[in-house]
């Protein structure tokens, strides 16, 4: 999670599209930004964290260790946070 003022998105091809996702577990409407070329999620914003954005890990070559978990009841069975933190 980063502050919106800490991130810069360059989109010269206007490929980034943002939509309101109303089908959420929390019932909150969140904004999801996708790069249309490969439908890659870029970030998510929620009204529960104003001024913050959740950057998607798929953007990075190296993923930092987990600092916390949200919605871990939907975690994929193959994902083990403890193993990721030790790597």
Secondary structure, DSSP 8 states (H G I E B T S, - for coil): -EEGGG-----TT--EEEEEE---SSS--EEEEEETTTTEEEEEEEGGGTTEEEE-GGG-SS-------SSGGG--TT--HHHHHH-
